[in-house]
C-alpha cells in the first residue's frame, strides 16, 4: 500500500513565506515607539470605555488620569460601539473586533497592553498580503503577478507604518484589498461581454452577496473606503462606455445586470450610515483637513504629497535622524535608494507595452491601472473641490495602496522570465542586469525601507512625549503640575487624548513609583474643560485648580499662552518639546 505524502504547492509555500515575512516585520519593535493621541483614542474605545471617564476640572493623580485606559470587566462590544458613536467620528467595525481581541490579553501595570493594541492591526495588515496576491492573480490572470504583488506588499514601508499603529488602518487596508479581489472577479466577468458569447461567466448571486458584504464591512471600518468603491465604479463606467457605444444592448445582459445589483446593494449598505455622518459633519474632528486654496502655493502641496506618498509605498530613505551622524545616514540612504527608485520608474514605463502584448495583460492594466488613476483623481477632486486636503499625512492612501502594489506587481511580472527583452544595461556601466535581478533588487530596497520604519528612522512618530517629560524633569525645580485645556463641543468630542498619551508614556517609562523615575514628587495633572455653553465660567474652575496644590510648584500648561499672574503664576518660557507646545509657569504666592 502506497502512502501519500502531503506536499505544499510552490504557490502556497511562497504565499506563506510572504505572509510570515510581513507578520514578522509588522510585529518587530512593536512597543518601542510612543502611542500618540489617535492610538490612545482607539485604545479607549476598544476597551469599551469613555474618554470622559477621566475627571475634569480638578487636580488628579497619574492613576486617575489613566482611568479611560483601564480595562473594565463589565465592558461589552455594545459599550465599545456606544461610546465610540457618541464621542468619535469613526465607524465601529474595527473597534468591535478590537474589543474582543483586547479581552484576550491581561492588563499591563493596570492599563491596556500596548503590545496587544498594536498587534491586532499588525496581524490584519499582514493578512492583506494574501489578499493582494489574490487581487494580482485574478486581476492579471497571472500567478506570478500575484506573487510579486504580495512580496512587495509584505515589505511596503507605508503598509508597515500603518499596520504598526493601534488604529483601524490595518483592517481598512485588508478590506480594500479584499474589495479589489471582488472587483477583479467582477471586471473579468465583463471581459468579452460585448461579443456574442462572453469569455467568462457572470458573477454568481452568492458571490454578489459576498461582494456587497465586503463593501459593507469596509465602509463600517473606515468611511474613506467609499473612495475605493467609487474608483471601481469609475472603471466600470469606462468599461460600460467602451462596450456600450457599439452595442448598447450588451449593458442589459446578465454580466452587467449582476453588477448593477452589487452596486445597489453597496450603495444601500453605505447610505445607512448617512445620519451618523451628518452628526459629525462640522466638528473639529472632521475639519482638521481644511486647506486654504486662496494661496497659489497651496495648490502644489497636494501634488507633492501625492508623489511622495506613492514613492513611500515602495521605498523610503531614512527621514528621522539627529546630529552629524544622523544627517550622514539620511544622505547615504538617499544616495543608495534614489537609483533604485529611478530604475523602478524606468522599468515600469518599459513594462507597459510588454504587458500589453497579451490580452490578459491589457485587461489587467485597464482594470487595476484604471482603479489607481481613478482613486488618485478622486483624491484631488476632494482636495481641490471641497478644500479638504486628504493627501496630507499620507494615511488616507490606504484607499489605493493595495491597488498600487497589484499594478506594480503586474508590470514587474513581465521581467521575471529570463529573455534578452527583459534585461537592461546599468547606466554608466558596461554591465547588464536581468529582469529577475531587477525585481529582486527592488524588493530588497523595500525590505530595507521597512526596517527603517520599524526602527523609527522613517515614518517617525510626530509626537515624542518622552522628550517632553524629560524637558519637564530637567527644567522643574519644584513639584510639577501639568495642565491641558480641552474644548468640548456640542458635536462629538474625544477628551484629553494628547494629554493621556503623555500620561501613558510617564506610566510606561517614567513611573513615579520606580526608583529611577527622577521624580522627586509624583507629578499631578488637570484637564481644564472649555465647554461651548458653560454654566460656570472656566476661569473660576481654573482658579480653583491652581489653588489646590501647595506652593511653590512648576505649572506646565499645554497649548496655553495666557497671563496667569492673577493666579500667582509667572511665565518662565514658552516652547515646544516633542511636538507638544507648552508654556512653563512658576507658581509661588497666590
Secondary structure, 3 states (H helix, E strand, C coil): CCCCCCCCCHHHHHHHHHHHHHHHHHHCCCCCCCCCHHHHHHHHHHCCCCHHHCCCCCCECHHHHHHHHCCCCCCCHHHHHHHHHHHCCCCCHHHHHHHHHHCCCCCECCECCHHHHHHHHHHHHHHHHHHHHHHHHHHHCCHHHHHHHHHHHHHCHHHHHHHCCCCCHHHHHHHHHHHHHHHHHHHHCCCCCCCCCCCCCCCCHHHHHHHHHHHHHHHCCCCCHHHHHHHHHHHHHHHHHHHHCCCHHHHHCHHHHHHHHHHHHHHHHHHCCHHHHHHHCCCHHHCCCECCCCCCCHHHHHHHHHHHHHHHCCCCCCCCCCHHHHHHHHHHHHHHHHHHHHHHHHHHHHHHHHHCCCHHHHHHHHHHHHHHHHHHHHHHHHHHHCCECCCCCCHHHHHHHHHHHHHHHHHHHHHCCCCHHHCEECCCCCCEECHHHHHHHHHHHHHHHHHHHHCCCCCCCCCCHHHHHHHHHHHCCCCEEEEEEEEECCCCCCCCHHHHHHHHHHHHHCCCCCHHHCCCCCCEEEEEEEECCCCCCHHHHHHHHHCCCCCCEEEEEECCCCCCHHHCEEEEEEEEECCEEEEEEEECCC
